[in-house]
Amino acid sequence: MLMKTALQTFKRAKQYYLTTVITLALTLSMVLSAFTLVDLVFFSPLPYKNSDNIFLLEGTLESKSYSGPGTNSQIIEYIKSNNTVFSDVATYHQWSNYKLFDNQKRPEVNVILASSNLFEILGVQPQLGRLFSNKESLGNKQTSIILGYRIWQQEYNADKNIIGKKIQLNQRRFTVIGVAPDNLVLPQLNNINSAFWIPIDMDETFDPKTANDFMGAFKGIARAELNQLGNAKEQIKTLSGTAAQLYAPNVLKDFKISAQLTDFNTALKGDSGNIVLMLLLGVSLLMIIALINLSSMQLAKAVTKIKSIAISFAFGATNKQLIIESFKHNTIVISISVIFALILTQTSFEIIQQLASNSIQRLDTLAISFNTILVSALLTILIALLYSYIELSVVKEKNLTDSLQSSGKGTGKQISSGVSHSLIGLQILFSFLVLVSASHVVLDTLAEALRDSGIDTENKWSLTINYANIKNSEERINLHKSIINQLSNLDSIDSVTVTSESRLPESLNVNQVYDENNQYIAQARKILIGHDYLHQLGITVDGKNFSKGDRELNNYPILVNQRLADILATNNQEVRAQKISLDGKTQHKIIGVTSNINVPGGQEDETYEIYIPKNYSGWRQYSYLITTHSPLLVEQQIINNITEIDSRLDINRLASLTQLFDEKRKHHLTAAWISIVLASVSLLMVCIGINGIVNYLVQVRRYTLGVKLAMGADNRRLLKDSIIELMQPISMSLILAFSICFLVVGYSVSNPNFSLPVNWGLILSIWVGLFIISLIVSYFPIQKTLKQDPIKALRNE
């Protein structure tokens, strides 16, 4: 019976219910998704024991051209052994590329190196088996491996008998000792619950006992009591300085070496706090616009129910009973919308993880939390109360009496112009703010994403071969020559040239650069290239290019890119008269300056570059630049060819340059599309809202328009007066919105810590555009009503 009544109610006003549920479900799903991110960044507790006492310990490097993280493993070990304020220090790192040979496709997998005490310091328990212990201490060289919870499920079907089995990563086999829990989080690492964990001394190339490099990915985890934090910071500063003199005296000549402590929550949050708050603000404004639209619909619905409410009132119903009944009904409708919104929110998490993987941490633990459920319930109650208030705002005794006594065509059904104008004005105000913000994001992100790379990437492929399984250097060099010959003979390939690093490397290896007086200049990427490398990419050279004999010279000439040239001298001619050193000993003459290579969406990859004319000398891995005329065939042909040459060779990466550059653009393009969608939805809602309110206002004022026509006014005069009246609140809202933007811009100019690029032409265009759109959507309802002869409304009365 209850279901039958509900269906009848729905059929009588299905347009109202469908509009309300769909609009609220879509807008609330955006709000709840944004709030879930806010909850993840600001409120979600760490899954670790006494997490307030856990701190991130990392090294820092400072010079005139670089300031940022750079951690040396030996310095961290020195701090661990000599401090008096930490109960323990653990380390973790990511270094080599690993492929899972247990899978026939040999996918590249995420592998994290961890010290034996990492999980003990964090205070976590295994899902299965055990975690690292003293057996995996530094120097023991144990081939133990721990599976991340999700990799255990995805690759091994949650096999509970996995403990003790062997897993092959690259050419090495590891023994599974445990499965990690599903809630691990570490600063500056993504998707760690889908990673493999191996002891920190079991990487193929990295030895923490002897590594002299300063690495951004190497981190320490320390436990310190909060009341000792001041002493800890002073002590690690002193200890890092002492350790730097012991283990990195050459680096101290050019860099200031230190270390810093950051509490774990702050380290995990990073810069993501501002991102999620701005996102929440944007979708909240969108929800307010939607609520204003729906509120105008609710007002219209309330007016149509005046007579039925009046009858209930006449039969003895009290205001309290009417309010409770209205609140119950609205709560059910809003609850249905919220349920759909939660379903949409849950389905959006995978998209969010892909889009924000480099901006927000802990995304692999993203889920609808208890706080999200509470916010959903709160929004349900608040929106239901708002609807009930709107619905009963017209329920006044005089209105009800008039409604019973009238025909329902005039008296008792007017909504004040002030309320209607306020609704229009608020929509315009919030829409203007959303449009200005979103359009600036679109311009900035598109400008970055569509920036020209400066090179020819069409039909160019990057191939990186891993020679680690070939132990003999001479054999590696022979295989390298064989690869060049075999690839060059493939039908699908036009040319092959070589380089020490792929055009877009997964991590940047940089060298210190010194001038002729042995003074430090900058950090630069050193790239060995083949004779045709620059030509194949369309890179121009100002000056001389390499000649054949340059590769045989010990004191070979070099080329520098324009970025480095700009800090060496005021013009390229002066640059070509200079020499620089890459080791502080041998000076190399600069013979030319190459054009810059841009990385749209990845400005961090745009570095100083030095090109060197040297041949492959048996390195662990080497890259090849391939030009093809058959991009659909070349990938499989290369894979088959490398396998035939030697099964021990491993393809580390094979991808088209266009694909690699598009990956860098992806996040900016996605941000642009999200902003375009927000702006479009905002604008659409404003158009619908203004049209609906104006249409309603004109309809309920047909009686007044009829009187004016009967008194001699013409349609043209009434159209003009009505539009002027309606445009007044719109104009005031636009002026107020512009004033708010002006205040925000003024604040950004006066505050050096807050930078906001402003396009005043764009803001003016949005202002004028909204004014014109508002004028258009106001014109048609008025024109339509005047054509329907409002005098009929007067006769009805």
C-alpha positions in Angstrom: 0.0 0.0 0.0 2.8 2.4 0.9 4.6 1.6 -2.3 1.5 2.2 -4.3 1.0 5.6 -2.7 4.6 6.5 -3.4 4.2 5.5 -7.1 1.1 7.6 -7.4 2.8 10.6 -5.8 5.7 10.1 -8.2 3.5 9.9 -11.3 1.7 13.1 -10.3 4.9 15.1 -10.2 7.5 12.9 -11.9 9.3 15.9 -13.5 9.8 17.5 -10.1 11.1 14.3 -8.5 13.4 13.3 -11.4 14.8 16.8 -11.6 15.4 17.0 -7.9 17.0 13.5 -7.5 19.2 13.7 -10.6 20.4 17.3 -10.0 21.2 16.6 -6.3 22.8 13.2 -7.0 25.2 14.7 -9.5 26.1 17.8 -7.5 26.3 16.0 -4.2 28.5 13.3 -5.7 31.0 16.0 -6.6 30.8 17.5 -3.1 31.2 14.1 -1.4 34.1 13.1 -3.6 35.9 16.4 -2.8 35.1 16.0 0.9 36.4 12.5 0.9 39.7 13.9 -0.4 39.7 16.6 2.3 39.0 13.9 4.9 41.8 11.8 3.6 44.3 14.7 3.6 43.3 16.4 6.9 41.4 14.0 9.1 42.3 10.4 8.3 44.4 8.9 11.1 47.6 7.1 10.2 47.4 3.3 10.5 50.5 3.2 12.7 51.2 2.8 16.4 51.8 6.2 18.2 51.8 7.9 14.9 52.4 11.4 16.5 55.9 10.3 17.3 56.8 9.2 13.8 58.8 11.7 11.6 60.2 11.8 8.1 64.0 12.2 8.1 65.6 13.4 4.9 68.6 15.2 3.7 68.6 18.6 2.0 71.0 20.2 -0.5 71.4 23.9 -1.1 73.4 25.7 -3.7 73.0 28.8 -5.9 71.2 26.8 -8.5 69.4 24.0 -6.5 67.6 23.8 -3.2 65.7 20.6 -2.3 65.8 17.1 -1.0 68.8 14.9 -1.4 69.6 12.1 1.0 72.8 10.1 1.3 72.4 6.6 2.8 75.7 6.8 4.6 74.8 10.1 6.3 71.5 8.6 7.5 73.3 5.5 8.9 75.7 7.9 10.7 72.7 9.8 12.2 71.1 6.5 13.2 74.2 5.2 15.0 75.2 8.5 16.8 72.0 10.2 17.8 70.6 10.2 21.4 67.0 11.3 20.7 65.6 8.7 18.4 64.4 5.3 19.6 65.1 3.9 16.2 65.6 5.0 12.5 64.5 3.0 9.4 65.0 3.8 5.7 63.2 3.1 2.5 64.1 3.7 -1.1 63.1 3.2 -4.8 65.9 2.8 -7.3 65.9 0.2 -10.1 63.2 -0.8 -12.5 61.8 -4.3 -11.9 59.8 -6.6 -14.1 57.7 -9.5 -12.8 58.9 -12.6 -14.7 56.2 -14.8 -13.1 53.7 -13.0 -15.4 54.2 -13.9 -19.1 53.8 -10.3 -20.1 56.6 -9.3 -17.7 54.9 -6.2 -16.5 56.9 -3.5 -14.8 56.1 -3.5 -11.1 56.5 -1.2 -8.1 59.4 -2.4 -5.8 60.3 -0.7 -2.6 63.6 -1.3 -0.7 63.1 -1.2 3.0 65.4 -1.6 6.0 64.7 -4.5 8.3 63.2 -2.3 11.1 60.8 -0.2 9.0 57.7 -2.2 9.8 58.7 -2.5 13.4 59.0 1.3 13.7 55.7 1.8 12.0 54.1 -0.7 14.4 52.2 -2.7 11.7 51.3 -6.4 11.7 51.4 -8.7 8.6 48.3 -9.8 6.8 50.0 -13.2 6.3 53.4 -14.6 7.3 55.9 -12.2 8.7 57.5 -8.8 7.9 61.2 -8.0 7.8 63.2 -8.7 11.0 66.9 -9.0 12.0 67.3 -11.8 9.5 67.1 -9.1 6.8 69.5 -6.7 8.5 71.9 -4.7 6.4 74.7 -7.0 5.1 72.8 -10.3 5.4 71.8 -10.3 1.7 68.6 -12.2 2.3 66.5 -12.8 -0.8 63.3 -12.2 1.2 60.3 -10.5 -0.4 57.0 -9.2 1.1 53.9 -8.8 -1.1 51.8 -5.7 -1.0 48.2 -6.7 -0.1 46.8 -5.7 -3.5 49.5 -7.3 -5.6 48.9 -10.4 -3.6 45.3 -10.4 -4.6 45.7 -9.3 -8.2 48.7 -11.4 -9.3 48.4 -14.4 -6.9 44.6 -14.6 -6.3 45.1 -14.0 -2.6 46.8 -17.4 -2.3 47.1 -18.2 1.4 49.8 -20.8 0.7 52.1 -18.2 -0.9 54.5 -18.1 2.0 57.7 -19.9 1.0 57.1 -19.7 -2.7 59.6 -18.2 -5.1 59.0 -15.0 -7.1 61.3 -13.8 -10.0 61.9 -10.1 -10.4 64.2 -9.4 -13.3 66.7 -12.3 -13.3 66.7 -12.8 -9.5 64.4 -15.1 -7.4 63.1 -14.1 -4.0 61.3 -16.1 -1.3 58.0 -14.8 -0.1 58.0 -14.4 3.7 54.8 -12.4 4.2 51.9 -10.2 2.9 51.7 -6.6 4.1 48.4 -5.1 5.4 46.2 -3.0 3.0 46.5 0.4 4.6 50.2 1.3 4.4 51.2 4.9 3.6 54.6 6.5 3.2 55.5 10.1 2.2 56.2 10.6 -1.5 55.3 7.1 -2.6 52.1 6.2 -4.4 50.3 2.9 -4.5 52.6 1.2 -2.1 49.9 -1.4 -1.3 50.4 -2.7 -4.8 54.2 -3.0 -4.4 56.7 -5.7 -3.7 59.1 -5.1 -0.7 62.7 -6.3 -0.7 65.5 -5.7 1.8 67.3 -2.4 1.2 70.6 -4.1 0.4 69.1 -6.4 -2.3 68.8 -4.0 -5.2 70.8 -4.9 -8.3 72.9 -1.7 -8.3 72.3 0.2 -5.0 74.4 -0.6 -2.0 73.5 1.7 1.0 76.8 1.0 2.7 78.9 2.5 -0.1 76.5 4.8 -2.1 77.9 8.3 -2.4 74.9 9.7 -4.3 72.4 12.1 -2.9 69.0 10.8 -3.8 65.5 12.4 -3.6 63.8 9.1 -3.2 65.9 7.8 -0.3 64.1 8.6 3.0 64.4 7.9 6.7 61.7 7.2 9.3 62.5 8.1 12.9 60.6 7.8 16.2 61.2 10.7 18.6 59.2 11.8 21.6 57.4 15.1 21.0 59.1 16.8 24.0 62.5 16.0 22.5 61.7 17.4 19.0 63.8 20.6 19.5 66.8 18.6 20.6 66.3 16.2 17.7 66.3 18.9 15.1 69.5 20.5 16.5 71.2 17.1 16.8 70.5 15.9 13.3 71.7 19.2 11.9 75.0 18.7 13.7 75.3 15.0 12.9 74.5 15.5 9.2 77.3 18.2 8.9 79.8 15.9 10.6 78.7 12.9 8.4 79.0 15.0 5.2 82.6 15.9 6.0 83.3 12.1 6.4 81.4 10.7 3.4 80.9 13.6 1.0 83.7 16.2 1.3 83.7 16.9 -2.4 80.0 17.7 -2.4 80.5 20.1 0.5 82.6 22.3 -1.7 79.5 23.3 -3.7 76.5 22.4 -1.5 75.4 23.1 2.0 74.3 19.7 3.3 71.8 19.3 6.1 68.9 17.1 7.3 65.4 17.9 8.4 62.6 16.3 10.4 59.0 16.6 9.4 56.1 15.0 11.2 54.5 12.2 9.2 51.1 13.8 8.7 52.6 17.0 7.4 54.9 15.1 5.1 52.0 13.1 3.7 49.9 16.2 3.2 52.5 18.1 1.3 50.9 20.7 -1.0 47.8 18.6 -1.4 45.9 20.5 1.3 45.4 23.6 -0.8 44.4 21.5 -3.8 41.6 19.6 -2.1 40.3 22.7 -0.3 40.0 24.6 -3.6 38.3 21.7 -5.2 35.8 21.5 -2.3 35.1 25.2 -2.6 34.5 24.9 -6.3 32.0 22.0 -6.1 30.3 23.6 -3.0 29.6 26.7 -5.1 28.2 24.5 -7.8 26.0 22.7 -5.2 24.7 26.1 -3.9 23.8 27.1 -7.5 21.9 23.8 -7.9 20.1 24.3 -4.6 19.1 27.8 -5.6 17.6 26.4 -8.8 15.8 23.6 -7.0 14.6 26.1 -4.3 12.9 28.2 -7.0 11.2 24.9 -8.1 10.3 24.2 -4.5 8.7 27.6 -4.3 6.6 27.0 -7.3 5.6 23.5 -5.9 4.7 25.1 -2.6 2.4 27.6 -4.3 0.6 24.8 -6.2 0.0 23.0 -2.8 -1.5 26.0 -1.0 -5.1 24.9 -1.6 -4.5 21.4 -0.3 -2.6 22.7 2.7 -5.4 25.2 3.3 -7.9 22.3 3.4 -5.8 20.4 5.9 -5.4 23.6 7.9 -9.2 24.1 7.8 -9.7 20.6 9.2 -7.6 21.2 12.2 -4.0 20.4 11.2 -1.4 22.5 13.1 1.7 24.2 11.8 3.8 21.6 13.6 2.1 18.7 12.0 2.4 20.4 8.6 6.2 20.9 9.2 6.8 17.3 10.3 4.9 15.9 7.4 6.8 18.1 4.9 10.1 17.3 6.5 9.5 13.5 6.3 8.6 13.7 2.6 11.6 15.9 1.8 13.9 13.7 3.8 12.9 10.6 1.8 13.5 12.4 -1.5 16.8 13.9 -0.5 17.9 10.5 1.0 17.4 8.8 -2.4 19.5 11.5 -4.0 22.3 11.1 -1.4 22.3 7.3 -1.9 22.8 7.7 -5.6 25.4 10.4 -4.9 27.4 7.9 -2.6 27.3 5.3 -5.4 28.6 7.8 -7.9 31.3 8.9 -5.4 32.5 5.3 -4.9 32.7 4.8 -8.7 34.7 8.0 -9.1 37.6 6.9 -6.8 39.4 5.0 -9.6 39.3 8.0 -11.8 40.5 10.3 -9.0 43.4 7.9 -8.3 44.5 8.2 -12.0 44.1 11.9 -12.2 45.6 13.0 -8.9 48.3 10.3 -8.5 51.1 12.9 -8.5 49.3 15.6 -6.6 47.7 13.8 -3.6 49.2 11.0 -1.6 47.5 8.0 0.1 45.0 7.7 -2.9 45.3 3.9 -2.8 43.6 4.1 0.6 40.8 6.3 -0.6 37.3 5.1 0.5 34.0 6.4 1.7 34.8 7.1 5.4 32.6 7.4 8.4 33.1 11.2 8.2 31.8 11.1 4.6 28.7 9.2 5.8 28.2 11.8 8.6 28.5 14.7 6.1 26.0 12.9 3.8 23.5 12.6 6.7 24.0 16.2 7.7 23.5 17.4 4.1 20.3 15.3 3.9 18.9 16.9 7.0 19.9 20.5 6.1 18.5 20.3 2.5 15.3 18.6 3.8 14.9 21.5 6.4 15.6 24.0 3.6 13.0 22.5 1.4 10.5 22.3 4.2 11.1 25.9 5.2 10.6 27.0 1.5 7.5 24.8 1.1 5.9 26.2 4.3 7.1 29.8 3.9 3.9 30.5 2.0 1.8 28.8 4.6 0.4 31.8 6.4 -3.1 32.0 7.7 -4.0 34.9 5.4 -2.6 33.1 2.4 -4.5 29.9 3.2 -7.8 31.9 3.7 -7.3 33.7 0.5 -6.5 30.5 -1.3 -9.8 28.9 -0.1 -11.8 32.0 -1.1 -10.1 32.7 -4.5 -10.1 30.8 -7.8 -6.4 30.2 -7.4 -5.5 32.5 -10.3 -4.3 35.6 -8.4 -4.4 36.4 -4.7 -2.6 34.1 -2.4 -0.1 32.7 -4.9 2.4 35.5 -5.3 6.0 35.1 -4.2 7.7 38.3 -3.4 9.9 39.9 -6.1 12.6 40.3 -3.4 12.8 36.6 -2.9 12.9 35.8 -6.6 15.4 38.5 -7.4 17.6 37.4 -4.5 17.6 33.8 -6.0 18.6 35.1 -9.4 21.3 37.4 -7.9 22.8 34.6 -5.8 23.0 32.3 -8.9 24.7 35.0 -10.9 27.1 35.7 -8.1 28.2 32.1 -7.5 28.3 31.3 -11.2 30.6 34.3 -11.9 33.0 33.1 -9.2 33.0 29.6 -10.5 33.4 30.7 -14.1 36.3 33.1 -13.3 38.2 30.4 -11.3 37.5 27.6 -13.7 38.4 29.6 -16.8 41.7 30.7 -15.4 42.5 27.1 -14.6 41.6 26.1 -18.1 43.8 28.8 -19.6 46.8 27.9 -17.4 46.5 24.2 -17.8 45.9 24.2 -21.5 48.7 26.7 -22.1 51.1 24.3 -20.3 49.7 21.1 -21.8 49.8 22.4 -25.4 53.2 24.0 -25.1 55.4 22.9 -28.0 58.1 20.4 -27.0 60.6 21.9 -29.5 61.4 18.5 -31.1 60.0 16.1 -33.7 58.3 13.2 -31.9 56.3 11.9 -34.8 57.1 8.2 -35.6 59.9 8.3 -33.0 60.3 5.4 -30.5 62.5 5.1 -27.4 63.9 1.7 -26.6 65.9 1.1 -23.4 67.7 -2.3 -23.1 68.8 -3.7 -19.7 72.1 -5.5 -20.0 72.4 -6.4 -16.3 72.1 -10.2 -17.0 75.2 -10.0 -19.2 78.1 -10.0 -16.8 81.0 -9.5 -19.3 81.5 -5.9 -20.5 82.9 -7.0 -23.8 79.9 -9.2 -24.5 77.6 -6.3 -23.7 79.3 -4.1 -26.2 79.1 -6.8 -28.9 75.4 -7.3 -28.2 74.9 -3.5 -28.4 76.4 -3.5 -31.9 74.3 -6.4 -32.9 71.2 -4.7 -31.7 71.9 -1.6 -33.8 72.6 -3.8 -36.9 69.5 -6.0 -36.5 67.1 -3.1 -35.8 68.4 -1.1 -38.7 67.6 -4.0 -41.0 64.0 -4.3 -39.9 61.5 -3.4 -42.7 59.5 -1.1 -40.3 62.5 0.9 -39.1 64.1 3.8 -41.1 67.0 4.7 -38.7 68.5 3.8 -35.3 70.7 6.1 -33.2 71.8 5.7 -29.6 71.8 7.7 -26.4 72.7 7.0 -22.8 69.3 7.9 -21.5 65.8 7.9 -23.0 64.5 11.3 -24.1 62.1 11.3 -21.1 64.0 9.4 -18.4 62.0 8.0 -15.5 64.6 9.6 -13.2 67.1 12.3 -13.8 70.8 11.6 -13.3 72.7 14.9 -13.1 76.3 15.9 -12.8 77.9 18.9 -11.2 79.3 21.5 -13.7 82.3 23.7 -13.0 83.7 26.6 -14.9 87.4 27.1 -16.0 88.2 28.3 -12.5 86.8 25.2 -11.0 83.9 27.1 -9.5 80.5 25.3 -9.3 77.9 26.4 -11.8 74.9 24.1 -11.8 73.6 20.6 -11.9 73.2 19.3 -15.5 72.1 16.1 -17.2 75.0 14.4 -19.0 73.8 12.6 -22.2 76.0 10.4 -24.5 74.6 10.5 -28.0 75.0 8.9 -31.4 76.1 10.8 -34.4 72.5 11.4 -35.8 70.7 11.8 -32.5 70.2 15.6 -32.6 69.2 15.5 -36.3 66.6 12.8 -35.8 64.8 14.9 -33.1 65.0 18.1 -35.1 67.3 19.8 -32.5 69.2 22.7 -33.9 72.8 23.6 -33.1 74.1 27.1 -32.9 77.8 26.5 -33.7 79.5 23.3 -34.6 78.1 19.8 -34.3 80.3 16.7 -33.4 82.6 15.3 -36.0 83.6 11.6 -36.4 86.9 11.8 -34.6 85.4 13.5 -31.4 84.3 10.1 -30.0 87.9 8.8 -29.8 89.2 11.8 -27.8 89.7 11.7 -24.1 89.3 15.5 -23.9 86.3 15.5 -26.1 84.3 18.7 -27.0 80.7 19.1 -25.8 77.4 20.7 -26.6 75.2 22.5 -24.1 71.5 23.3 -24.3 70.3 26.9 -24.4 69.2 26.8 -20.7 72.7 26.1 -19.5 74.2 28.6 -22.1 72.0 31.4 -20.7 73.7 31.1 -17.3 77.2 30.7 -18.7 77.3 34.0 -20.7 75.1 36.7 -22.2 75.3 35.3 -25.8 76.1 32.1 -27.5 79.3 33.3 -29.1 80.7 33.9 -25.6 79.5 30.5 -24.5 81.4 28.8 -27.4 84.6 30.4 -26.2 84.3 28.7 -22.8 85.3 25.4 -21.3 83.5 23.6 -18.5 84.3 20.5 -16.4 82.1 17.7 -15.3 84.4 16.3 -12.6 86.4 19.3 -11.4 89.5 18.1 -13.3 89.2 17.8 -17.1 88.0 20.8 -19.0 85.9 20.3 -22.2 85.5 23.0 -24.9 81.9 24.0 -25.8 81.6 23.9 -29.5 77.8 24.5 -29.9 74.5 25.4 -28.2 71.5 23.2 -28.9 67.9 24.4 -28.8 65.9 23.6 -25.7 63.6 20.7 -25.3 60.4 21.5 -23.5 58.3 19.0 -21.5 54.6 20.2 -21.5 53.1 19.3 -18.2 56.5 18.3 -16.8 58.6 21.4 -16.2 60.6 19.5 -13.6 62.1 17.5 -16.4 63.4 20.6 -18.2 67.0 20.7 -17.0 70.4 21.9 -18.0 71.8 19.4 -20.5 75.2 18.5 -21.8 75.7 16.3 -24.9 78.8 14.2 -25.1 80.2 12.3 -28.2 81.1 8.9 -26.5 80.4 5.3 -27.5 78.7 2.7 -25.4 81.2 1.3 -22.9 79.3 -1.6 -21.4 76.9 0.2 -19.1 74.1 -1.6 -17.3 71.5 -0.2 -19.6 71.4 1.9 -22.8 68.8 3.6 -25.0 68.0 3.7 -28.7 66.1 6.3 -30.7 64.2 4.6 -33.5 62.5 6.3 -36.4 59.8 4.2 -38.1 57.3 4.4 -41.0 55.1 1.6 -39.6 54.2 2.5 -36.0 51.6 -0.2 -35.8 54.1 -3.0 -36.6 57.3 -1.7 -35.0 56.7 -2.6 -31.4 56.1 -6.3 -31.9 59.0 -6.5 -34.4 61.4 -4.9 -31.9 60.3 -7.2 -29.1 60.7 -10.3 -31.3 64.1 -9.1 -32.6 65.6 -8.4 -29.1 64.4 -11.9 -27.9 66.1 -13.5 -30.9 69.4 -11.7 -30.4 69.8 -12.9 -26.8 67.1 -14.1 -24.4 69.0 -12.6 -21.4 68.4 -9.1 -22.7 65.5 -7.3 -21.0 63.5 -4.5 -22.6 63.3 -2.0 -19.8 61.0 0.4 -21.8 59.7 0.6 -25.3 57.3 3.5 -26.1 56.7 6.2 -28.7 58.0 9.6 -27.9 54.5 11.0 -28.7 53.1 8.6 -26.0 55.7 9.6 -23.5 55.1 13.3 -24.0 51.3 12.8 -23.9 51.7 11.1 -20.5 53.3 14.3 -19.2 50.4 16.4 -20.6 47.7 14.1 -19.3 47.2 15.7 -15.8 47.1 19.2 -17.2 44.6 18.2 -19.9 42.5 16.4 -17.3 42.5 19.4 -15.0 41.4 21.6 -18.0 38.5 19.2 -18.8 37.3 19.1 -15.2 37.4 22.9 -15.1 35.5 23.1 -18.4 32.8 20.7 -17.1 32.5 22.6 -13.8 32.2 25.9 -15.7 29.7 24.4 -18.2 27.5 22.9 -15.6 27.5 26.1 -13.6 26.5 28.1 -16.6 23.9 25.7 -17.6 22.4 25.7 -14.1 22.3 29.5 -14.1 20.5 29.6 -17.5 17.9 27.0 -16.3 17.5 28.7 -12.9 17.1 32.2 -14.3 14.7 31.0 -17.0 12.6 29.1 -14.5 12.4 31.9 -12.0 11.6 34.5 -14.6 9.1 32.2 -16.3 7.4 31.7 -12.9 7.4 35.4 -12.0 5.9 36.4 -15.3 3.2 33.7 -15.1 2.0 34.7 -11.7 2.0 38.4 -12.7 -0.2 37.9 -15.8 -3.0 39.5 -13.8 -0.9 42.7 -13.3 0.2 42.7 -16.9 -3.4 42.4 -18.0 -4.3 45.4 -15.9 -1.6 47.5 -17.5 -2.6 46.4 -21.0 -6.2 47.3 -20.2 -5.0 50.7 -19.0 -3.4 51.4 -22.4 0.1 50.1 -22.1 1.5 48.2 -25.1 3.4 44.9 -25.2 6.7 46.7 -26.2 6.5 49.0 -23.1 5.7 46.1 -20.8 8.5 44.0 -22.3 11.0 46.8 -21.7 9.9 47.5 -18.1 9.9 43.9 -17.1 13.4 43.3 -18.5 14.8 46.4 -16.8 13.2 45.3 -13.5 14.7 41.8 -13.8 18.2 43.0 -14.9 18.6 45.2 -11.8 19.3 42.3 -9.4 21.4 40.6 -12.1 23.5 43.8 -12.6 24.0 44.3 -8.9 25.1 40.6 -8.5 27.6 41.0 -11.3 29.0 44.2 -9.7 29.3 42.4 -6.3 31.0 39.4 -7.9 33.5 41.6 -9.7 34.2 43.4 -6.5 34.9 40.2 -4.7 37.3 39.2 -7.5 39.0 42.5 -7.3 39.5 42.1 -3.5 41.0 38.6 -4.0 43.4 39.9 -6.7 44.3 42.9 -4.5 45.1 40.5 -1.6 47.3 38.3 -3.9 49.3 41.3 -5.0 49.9 42.5 -1.5 50.8 39.0 -0.1 54.1 37.7 -1.4 53.2 34.2 -0.3 50.1 34.1 -2.5 50.4 34.3 -6.2 47.4 34.4 -8.6 47.8 35.1 -12.3 44.9 37.2 -13.5 43.5 37.8 -17.0 41.4 40.9 -16.7 40.3 40.5 -20.3 38.9 37.1 -19.5 37.1 38.4 -16.4 35.5 41.2 -18.4 34.4 38.8 -21.1 32.8 36.5 -18.5 31.1 39.6 -16.9 29.7 40.7 -20.2 28.8 37.2 -21.3 26.8 36.5 -18.1 25.0 39.8 -18.5 24.0 39.0 -22.1 23.0 35.4 -21.3 20.9 36.6 -18.4 19.3 39.1 -20.7 18.5 36.5 -23.3 17.1 33.9 -20.9 14.9 36.6 -19.3 13.6 37.9 -22.6 12.0 34.7 -23.9 9.6 33.9 -20.9 8.4 37.5 -20.9 7.9 37.6 -24.6 6.1 34.3 -24.5 3.7 35.4 -21.7 2.9 38.7 -23.5 2.0 36.7 -26.6 -0.5 34.6 -24.6 -2.7 37.7 -24.0 -2.4 38.5 -20.2 -5.9 40.2 -20.4 -7.3 36.7 -20.1 -5.7 36.4 -16.7 -7.6 39.6 -15.7 -10.9 38.2 -17.0 -10.3 35.0 -15.0 -10.1 37.1 -11.9 
